[in-house]
Amino acid sequence: MNEITLNIDGQEVKAKKRMTLLEAAESIGIEIPTLCHHKDLMPYGACRLCTVEIEKGQRSRLVASCVYPVENGLTVKTESERVIKGRKLILEFLWARVPDAEILCKYGEKYGIDKNKFDVAMTACILCGLCVRYCAEVKKKNAIGYNNRGAERSVMFFPEIASKECHDCGECFAICPTGVLPSNYAVDRVSHFDWPTIHF
Amino acid sequence: MPRLDSLKTFESFRQDLVAGRDPQKTYITICSGTGCHALHSDKVSQAFEQALEKNGLSGKVGIRRTGCHGFCERGAIVSIFPRDVCYLKVKPDDVPEIVSKTLLENQIVDRLLYEDDNGQKVMHEKDIPFYKSQNSIILGNNRYVDPQNIDDYIALGGYSALAKAFFQMNPELVLEEVKKSKLRGRGGGGFPAGTKWETTRNAPGDIKYVIVNADEGDPGAYMDRSLLEGNPHCVLEGLIIGAYAIGSNQGYVYVRQEYPIAVENLSVALEQARQYGFLGKNILGSGFDFDVAVHCGAGAFVSGESSALMTAIEGRVGEPRSKYIRTAVSGLWEKPSNLNNVETWATVPLIISKGADWFCSIGTEGSKGTKIFSLVGKVKNTGLVEVPMGVTLRKVIYDIGGGIPGGKKFKAVQTGGPSGGFIPEQLLDLPIDFDELTKVGSMMGSGGMIVMDEDTCTVDTARFFLNFLSEESCGKCTPCREGIFQMRKILNRICEGEGKEEDIALLEEIAEVVKDFALCALGGSAPYPVLSAIRYFRDEYEAHIHEKRCPAGVCKALISYYIDPEKCQACSICLKNCPSQAITGGKKVAHVIDQGKCAKCGVCLEVCPSKFGAVTKHSGAPQALTTGR
């Protein structure tokens, strides 16, 4: 039995085994907001913006739709009150990191976020990890990765690899939703890459 | 040592071993667990070796360096068998007296015995109130075993559960027995171990893994460490039995690099188990193959999360992934992988040898067996405590822990590690049980138990734990990374006296979302300290925000020190000791603290002679500056 039937926002959906809730919703035209999802990359489940509420029997819980596999008989609410409350706060968290980022403006307007809820602590990056995964999965170069952890986490170009691989690529620049990557690259290139010593 | 290749050779080996040991031989047992080790138990042990040699007792009296006995507050602990004399706080200098009096003259060194509240001396370890209310079915064996000597474990009945599982039962029966025992995972989640085993067993695939989670990272918690250091074979035996039931031929132990003794004792244990034939091909001639590899962690709290731990074993950065497909089905290298915590594995041999019914007779309806807690903080008897599930918090803190030192009042207890909740005094009669603790907004966690007295500020403590979690969050998912960051910022400003009216509501709003939206259990439980602190100690938060006052007198920005000019005798002691030169005054001139210069270190309060008692600590609006007499 390869076909699975579930209910998303009141509509019955037929989905294939191994599809995710996000894919099943998209197949019937329901859009779920995402920041770290990309059709060419493995699902990552990190931004949590695509969280939806599912009901199984009497129990309801919140799951990330980009990684949760479809199940027979599942009831999914993509815009429940709990979901909206969390999405709004996630966008407000990120707004403090990258105010005015285009993608945050788009979703921010939809969910009516309070742009002044948190003081700005600018990093210009929402840590969606698209660049890191694009470089690893599509280009298979692993030139970009993470530095530090927790609130200190940031994206960096690994000098050993990036100094050899990046100069004629730059494909990750286009995938960056905040547009910060070219300047990150420029900074890392100047400060970390190992340039040959010039003798005068 | 030839490999034990059948049940018969194993049994006769054990019989010879037991027969060769004289139960009347005097043995000096020196606790060499984490706590006692820090109190120089190694030097005590060396002193015994020298003293025995000097007195010509080397061959007649044995020395056994064991793992943790639990009563770490009174280390180093020395027990002398077979009389079972227990000496506490033993220092190398005490050793000659112990040898001459106890060993040569058969007398007791009274001053090293435990003294109860009525001044009565207690000779046997088991009669000390700290141990009396415990039920040490797992940790209790530590005191009889040298962790680097497999024979000690075998003589005690070790590996007989394994033999029973292999030769009297089959994998299905072993699994049924563990399911019937209702054993729940001791690592934090409390998930039924048998159900997890069954999922792994039934998951498709030929290659399956069993894993010991020894990445105990909670501040102040060391029960897994003490088990692995003190009795590694019982963890190993549990793991082999589990592997047999699940159908796995390869195990892993993920242990923190920061536990060097645990790593060493475990490695020795694995080597000895291989030599004896408890690991490797055709274990005890049963046809079952199994071996274990050790993986040392690189020091990340989040790697204790099962999917992150498996990622780390694979050689990548320890980051969790969504477990909508369980690790029991697709874990390490995408193979079915059963992960349990150290204590869970250590419980398995007992369940197999004594039976699920026996195990179920201990504990509550929903939580069976015993649990080891690391009892620390503002409590008289800190140490490791093993009690049956269902015992009340009050019993653990007062009967075993001896209550709060210094005549202070109890304020709260935090169970479950850094992301556990604070439990207030009115809930002290709560039975310790997975579900009961969750109901009041805390959790069992892996068994941390931090006692706080009236001098503890719950705002400041919540801030401390959020700081820890913020540093230990991997940063992958937004709610955990950003939510903890923002909550920490809010708590910082409340502690600094800059809290805003809406901060409590904002903390609650963030906490709810982080709890519901975070990827893994680290983020999912991170808000518990804040939520429970607000739930039970809201007035303390309100005092910080509305009155700019820290009732416990902890938050430096909200306290001030003051010298009462009526009581000050102008003795200059505080003046000389103040590191900030903030105190002025002179001969016959009462001293005054310049609040602008004061660093709030409290030295003046400490050094002011108690007969004067002129220095006091205040919280709230700073005291008006007063001039001298």
Interface residues (C-beta under 8 A of the other chain):
Chain A: G45 A46 C47 R48 L49 T51 L62 V63 A64 V67 Y68 P69 R82 K85 G86 L89 I90 F93 L94 A96 R97 F118 D119 A121 I126 L127 G129 Y146 N148 R149 G150 A151 E152 R153
Chain B: A300 V302 V317 R321 S322 Y324 I325 S470 E471 E472 S473 C474 G475 K476 C477 T478 P479 R481 E482 G483 I484 F485 Q486 R488 K489 E509 I510 E512 V513 D516 F517 A518 L519
